[in-house]
Amino acid sequence: MKRGILTVVSGFSGAGKGTLMKALLNRYDNYAVSVSATTRKPRAGEENGREYFFLTREEFESMIGQNALIEWAQYVGNYYGTPRASVEEQLAAGIDVILEIEMQGGMHVKQLFPDCLMVFVAPPSAAVLRDRLTGRGTETPEQIEKRLARAAEEADYMEQYEYLAVNDDLDVCVEQLHRIIQEPSYREPFRTANRLDFIRELKTELAAFRKKQE
């Protein structure tokens, strides 16, 4: 049996990664999005085992000690990580697995799985990112400012990802992500090396938000 394709998808908070993953799974039946573990509190409508495995810090740190996570990182005061067993089982069964994880974790996965695809999901502009964070209605203005400042720091990771998908139109981005994963001949225009002007402009816009926090 052909082994599944492992893809790491990362991006700023508010870039629309979760919505993109749901749309991809609704449109195609050959994917599984690995459910991450976290110590953050569930948001309204989230269920344990669906969006995340919601753990206590003690439970999470026990998994770290047992080497039961492919990767883990701390983000805005909470742990996030990827349970190892389910990912390995799905890949062995020929399922294409997507890890929707933070950049630190993405770098670690790349070391463990050198053949994995690395895709960074970006908003079309920093202003759109701010509007999406505000529109979620789940965070205070101060928390939104912190997430924007964090995005300015995370922007340095963009060029370490092989491919860049700009989430402007959801339907278009879903199709682009699917074809990046499945069709090697389709990937070239989406290589980050070919989108450096866009990356520089986005970094400049995010840096302006970062200065407000200093």
N, C-alpha and C positions, 0 to 999 in steps of 0.2 A: 504494500500500500504506500502511495506517495505521501510523504510527510507534509503536514500543513505549513503554510507560510506564516512566519511571525512578524508582525508589524508593530512598531512603537509609534504611538501618536501622542504628541505633547503640544502644549500651547498655553497662552496666558489664561488666567481665570477670566471668564467672560468672552473668550474667543468663540464659544459655541461648540466645544468638543463633544459634550454630552448629547446635545441635540443632533449633531452630525452622526454620532455613533448609532443613536436610535434610528435615524432615517436610513442609514446604511443597512442595518439589520432588517428593517422593514422591507427594503427593496430587494435584498439578495439573501439567499439562504445558506451560503457557504461560510459565513463568518460567526465567530463567537467573540464577544468582548469579555475579557477576563475581569471578574469582579474583584476590585481592590479591597483591602482592609484599611480602616482608618479609626482614629480615636476621636474625630470630630463628632459633634452631635448631629443627628439626622435633621434635615430640613423638612418642611411640611410636604407630605406626600411621598417621602422616601421610605423604602422598606429594607429591613435587614436582609442581606443576601441578594437583593436586586440591584440597587445602586451601589451599595458598599456592604461589607461586613463591618458592622459598627462594634468596635471592641473597646474595652478599658485599656488604659496605659499598661496595666499589669499583664493583661492578656497579650497585647501587642509585643511587649518586651519579652514575654515567654517565647513567642514565635521567632523573634530575632535570635534568642539563645539556642533554639532548636534548629537553626538554619532552614526554617520552613518558608522563607520568603526569597523570591528571586532578587528583589530589590526593596529598599525602603528609604524613606527620607522624612525629614521634618519640614513642615510648611505652615507658616503663620501659627505656630504653637501646637500643631497636631502632627501625629505620625500618619504616614500613608505608605502602603506597601502592597506587593503582589504575591499572593500565595503560590508556592512552587508546584504543588502536586497537580492541581487542576489544569494548569497550562501545559505541563509535560504530557498529561493524558490526552488532551485535545489535539495537540500537535501530532502525537503518535497515531491518532485515529484519522488523520488527514484533514482535520478542520483548520481553517485559516484563523489564527488567533490575533486579536488586536489588544495591545496593552495601552490603555489611555492613562498615562502616568506623568508625573512631574519630570522636569529636565534632569535633575540629579539622578533619579532612578533610571531614566532613559540611557544615560551614559553608562551606568552599571550594566544594564541589560545588553548593551552593545558589546561590552567586554566579554560577557558570558556567551552571547549568541552573535558572533561576528557577521553572520549572514542575514541577520534580521534587517528589515527595511525601517528607516527612520524618517518619519514625516512630521513636520512642524505645521500646526494650524495657526494661521494669523488672521487678525481682523484686517479689513481694508485700510483702516487708519486708527490712530490712537483715539480720536474723537468718537468713532463708532464703538471702540472698546469701552470707553467711559459711559456711553449711552446704554450699552447692553448691561453693564454692571448696575447702573442706576435702575434700569427697567426690571431687573430681577426682583427688586423690592425686598431683598433678604438681608441687606446690610445697611449700616449707618453710613452717612457721608464720610465719617472718619475712616471707617473700614474700607470704603471704596477708594479713598485716597491712598491708603496703605497698599491696596492691591495694585493700583496703578504704579506706585513707586516700585513695588516688587516686580511688576512687568518690565519696568525699565532695566532692572538688574538682570532679569531672565532673558532679555533680548540678546545678551551676549552669547547665549547658547544657540541662537538660530542657525548660525553658519556651521555648527557641528552636526546638524541634521542634513541628510542627503537631499531631501525633497521639501518643498514649501507649497502648501495648499492655502489659498486665500479664501476665507469663508465670508464671501460677500452675498452671493445667492446660494441658498442652502441646496437646492436641487442640483445646481451646477457643481458645487463642491463635493456632493455625494458621488456623483458620476466620476469626477476627477480622481477622488481618493480610490474608488473601486478600480479604475483603470491603471492608476499608479501601482497598485498592489498586484494586479493580475497581468498587466501587459508591459513587459520590459521595453518594447519599442515605443511606448507612449510617454515614457518618463522624462526624456531629455529636457523639454521646456520647463519642467517643474523642478529641476535641480536648483538647489539654493545658489550654486555658483553662477547661475544664469539670472538670478533675481537680486543681485547685490544692490542695485540702485533702490529698489523697493525697500530692502532691509535697512539701508542707511537712512532713508527718509523716515521709516517707522521708528527707528532708534532715536532720531532727533526729536520727533514728536513726543515720545515717551520720556525722554530726558527732561523735557519741560515740566512734565508732571512730577518727576522725581525732585526737581529743584524746589517745588512747593513744599516738599516734606522736610527739606533741610533747614 
